[in-house]
Amino acid sequence: MSSLAGQVVIITGASSGIGEATARRLARGGARIVISARRQDRLDALARELDPTGANVFAIAGDVTNETDRQRLVRATLEKFSRIDALVNNAGYGTRGPVEIVPVDAIRKNFETNVFSLIALTQLVAPHLRAQRSGTIVNIGSVAGRIARPLSSIYDSTKHALEALTDGLRGELKPFGVRVTLIRPGYIVTEFVEAANAASDKYLENAGPYEPFMAGFRLGYQKLRRVAGHPDDIARLVQHALTCANPAPRYAAPFHAKAFLFLKWILPGRVLERITRLRM
């Protein structure tokens, strides 16, 4: 088991939710962290709270989908701390609605943030980890990366893509001493649901022939809130992945996430589909 102390960790999507909780936990553990998101005010407030001296917590605002911002993030990290030990790819959002109705441009935008931007940032960081023959990349996926749900096909497919990407990248970087792991959150109490609703309201409110199924869709999410986890449940797994001598290929939390994945493993496909149909 290695220590967090002194590790330089980049965390994307760090202004709220899982990213913020991860920043808090890693900072308490002695890591030197670089927090990034689009909301400068939130980043600055978090950085001041975690380290008023600015010596070990550095905030840099930017849009992960912007190439210039990605390059600036990596360059600023190296200028500040002279090295990178880990990358936590957490930035992302969800688009909901029937595939038939959601415009392809909106689908592309979701893939751009959740998949292509993650790849692009990883491409900037990986050479530094490979050269020093050490480091960790943690990708924040989702249980949805294994279990797709009606009316959430677009977001879920981005997380399915991340499953394959993480597994392939793990094999590519292992010979260079770089570990790659995937964390699959279940339903976590964050701003994620509100943000997904805001991004998808126009598709959900004008669902056309799918409108009769929307009540079941909303009821399904209300039920999930009863078993929801908290951002620190995932932050704890990130810390484990960064300090464990041999992290597992993937982790899941909270308990209901592990339960759903177990059901995916043991149940016939048709039975699992009935469970995830959200009364459609």
N, C-alpha and C positions, 0 to 999 in steps of 0.2 A: 504494500500500500504506500503510495507516494503522497506528498503533501501538496496542498494548494499554494502554500506560501511561495510567493515570487513568480508563480505562473502568470504569463500575460495572456489574457483571454478576451477575444472580441465577441460581443453579444449583440446580435441584431434584434430589432423589434423590442428594445429594452425599456421603452417608456411606460409600459403597463403590463399587467398580466404575468404570464410565464417568464417573459424576458426580464421584467422588473424584479420578480421574486428570485430569479437566478442571479441577477446582479447583487442583490442583497446578500444572498447566501454565500456567493463566492467572495465578496468583499469581506464578510465576517471571517471567512476561512483564510484570509491573507493573500488572496490573488490580487494581481494588478489588472484591472479590468478597463476595457474600452467599450462604452455603451453607445449604441447607435439606434436612431429611429428618426422619423420625420419631425417630431415635435420637440423643438429645441428647448422650450420652457420647461417641459417635464424632465427632459434629460438633465438640464442644468440644476433643477431642484433636487433630483435624485443624487447627482454627483456631489452637491454640497452637503447633503445629508449623510452620505456614506463616507465622505472624506473631505472635510472642509479645507484641508491643506492642498488638495489637488494633486498630491504626489502619486497616489495609487489608483485613482479613479479619473478617467478622462472621458468627457462627453463630446461627441461629434455628430451633429445632425446631418441627415442625408436620406435620400430615397434609394433603397436597395436596387430599384429597377433602373437607376441612372448610372451609366458607366463611369462618368466623371466622379460621382459621389462614391462609388465603390473603390475606385483607385485612390481617392483622397483618404478614405477610411483606412486602407492598408498602409498608405504612405505616412499618415499621421501617427498610426500606431508604432511604426518602426522609428519615427523621429522621436516619439515620446519615450518609448521603452526599449528600443534597439533590438527587439525580437518579438516573435509571436509563438506562443505555445499551444494555443487552442482557439478554435472557432466554433461558436454555438450559433448555428443557422436556425433562428427562431422566427424571423419576420415572415408574415403570411396573413392571408385573410380568406374568407369563404364567399363564394357566390352560390346562391340557391335558386331553384326554379326548375321547371321541366326543360329538359334538353331541347325539346322541340321549339320552345319559346325564347329561351335566352339567346341574345344575338351572339354570333361567333366572335365579334370583337370583344365582348365582355368575357367570353371564355378564354380568348387569347390573353387578355389582361390578367386573369387569375393565374394562368399558367406562367405568365411572365414573372409575376411576383413569387409564386410558390415554388417554381421549378427552375426556370431559366436564369433568374437573378441569383438564385442559390448556387447554381452551377458556376456562374460567372465569378461570384465572390470566392468560391472554393478554388477556382483556377488561379486566382490571385494569391491566395494564402498557401496553397499546397506546395509550391516550389520552396517556400521558406521552411516549412516543416520537413519536407523531404531532404533539403540540404543539411539541416541540423540532425537528421535521422531520429527525430522524436516529435511528438505532438499528438493532438487529438482533435478530431472533427466530430461534433455532435449535431446531428440533424433532428429537428423536432418534427416528427411526423404526426400520425394520428391512428387511432383504432380504425378510423374510416379508410385508412390505407389498406386495410384487409377486408373490411366489411362495408360495402357500398350500400347507400340507402336511397330510396326514391326521393326525388326532389332535391337531392344533394349530390347528384352524380358528378357535377363539374368539380366542386371542391374535392370530393372523394377521389376523383381520378387524378388530381394533382398529387395527392398523398400516396396513391398507388404508384405513381411514377417515382416518387421519392423512395419507396421501398426498394425498387430495382436499382436506382441510382446508388443508394447507400451500400447495398450488397456488392455491387460491382466495384465501387470506389474502395471499399474495404480491401478487396483482393489486390487491387492495383497499388495501394500505398503500403500494404503490410510489409513487403520486402525492404521498405525504407524506414521501418520503425514507427510509422504513423498509424494510429488506431482510429477507426471510424465506427461510430455506433449510432443507432436510431432509437429515439424514444417515442413511444406511442401513447400520448395522452388520451384519456376518455373525455367525458364531459367535465370541464373545469370551469369554475365560476370566475370569469374574466369579462372584459369588454368585447370579447370575440363575437358572441352571439348578437349583441346589439350592432356591432359593426357589420356583421354579415347581413343582418336584416336591413340595415340602411343601404347597403350596396345592392340588395336584391329586392327591395320593396316593390319596385315597378314591375318586376316579373311575378312576384308572389301575389300582388293585388290585381293583376290582370292575367290570371292563369287560364282564362278561357275554359276549355273543356275539362281542365284539371281542377277547377275551382271546387267541385264537390269533395275533393280529397284534402283540401287545405286544413280543414278542421282537425282531421286525424294527424296531419303533419305537426300542427301546433301543439296538439295534445301530447304527442310523443316527446316533444322537447320539454313540456311541463313536467312530465313524468321523470325525465332524466335529471331534472333539477333536484329531485329528492335524493339522488345518490351522487350528486356532483362532488368532485374533488376540489382541491384548492391549488393555486399556482405553486405553492411550496412543495406539494407532492411531486411535481415534475422537477423543480429546482434541486430537490434532494437527489434525484436520479442523475441529473447533470453533474452534480458534485461527485457522486460515486463514479461516474464514467471518467471524470478527469483525475481521480485519485486511485482508482483501482489498477492493479498491475496488469490485469488481463480482462478488460471490460467485455461484457457479453455483446453479441451482435445487435441485440435489441432489448429494450425494456418497456414495460407498460405500467401505468398507474392512472387512477386509483384502482380499488378492488374490482369495480364493475367493468373496467377496461380489460382486466385479466380474465374475468368471467366470460365476457363476450368473445374474446379471442379463443378461450377454451371451447366454447360452444361452436365456434367456426371450425375448430379442429375435429370435433366429434360428431357433429350433426350432419345429416344429409343436406345438400344444398337447398332443396325445396322447403325443408323445415325451417332452415335459417332465414330464407326469404320471407316466409310467413311472419316470423318474429320481427323482422326489420321493415315490414311493409307499412307500418304506421297507419294501419286501418285503411289502406287504399283498397 
